[in-house]
């Protein structure tokens, strides 16, 4: 019996490939990186594991180039620094 197609996505934090449902999607929305909990927000997304280590790695200053490429954006370095520090503080406080 055929079960159907399961979309596979890659975590941009660690490079692990997993079913789309196991990963969290992030998008660029009005000048900031936002988590897309529903997976239905418009725009290009980047996927990451729910693991705090992967999220922190993804949002580190040196990895902002990865986000820029994945989201196909031309980002201001000041915005990236601000977002990186704000998001890493948020993720340090969550237990996901």
C-alpha positions in Angstrom: 0.0 0.0 0.0 1.5 3.4 -1.1 1.6 5.9 1.7 2.4 9.0 -0.3 5.2 11.6 -0.6 6.9 12.9 2.5 8.7 16.2 1.8 12.3 16.3 3.0 14.0 19.5 4.1 17.5 20.3 5.3 18.4 22.0 8.6 20.5 25.1 7.8 22.0 24.8 11.3 23.5 21.3 11.2 22.8 20.1 7.7 20.6 17.1 8.8 17.9 16.1 6.3 14.5 15.3 7.9 10.8 15.3 7.1 9.4 18.8 6.8 7.2 18.3 9.9 10.2 17.7 12.1 11.8 21.0 11.3 10.9 24.6 12.2 10.5 27.1 9.3 11.9 30.7 9.5 11.0 33.5 7.2 12.0 37.2 6.6 9.1 39.3 7.5 9.1 43.2 7.8 12.8 43.4 8.5 13.1 40.5 11.0 13.5 36.8 11.0 10.4 35.1 12.3 9.4 31.6 13.2 6.6 30.3 10.9 4.9 27.9 13.3 2.0 27.2 10.9 4.3 26.7 7.9 1.9 28.7 5.8 3.3 32.2 5.9 4.2 33.6 2.5 7.7 34.0 1.4 10.9 32.0 1.1 11.7 30.0 4.2 14.7 28.4 5.9 14.3 25.2 7.9 16.1 24.4 11.2 15.9 21.6 13.8 13.9 22.4 17.0 17.2 21.8 18.8 18.5 25.0 20.5 22.0 24.3 19.4 21.0 24.2 15.7 19.0 27.4 16.1 21.9 29.2 17.8 24.3 28.0 15.1 22.0 29.2 12.3 21.6 32.7 13.8 25.3 33.2 14.7 26.9 36.2 13.0 29.2 34.2 10.8 26.2 32.1 9.5 24.1 35.1 8.5 25.6 34.7 5.0 23.7 31.3 4.9 20.5 33.0 5.8 21.0 35.7 3.2 21.6 33.1 0.5 18.8 30.9 1.5 16.3 33.7 1.8 17.7 35.4 -1.3 18.0 38.7 0.5 20.3 41.7 0.4 20.5 42.4 4.1 22.1 45.3 6.0 24.8 44.1 8.4 23.4 46.2 11.2 20.1 44.5 11.0 21.8 41.1 11.0 23.7 41.9 14.2 20.6 43.2 15.9 18.5 40.1 14.9 21.2 37.7 15.7 21.6 39.0 19.3 17.9 39.3 19.8 17.1 35.8 18.5 19.9 34.1 20.3 18.6 35.6 23.6 15.1 34.3 22.8 16.4 30.8 22.0 18.5 30.7 25.1 15.3 31.2 27.2 13.3 28.5 25.4 13.7 24.8 26.0 12.8 23.6 22.5 
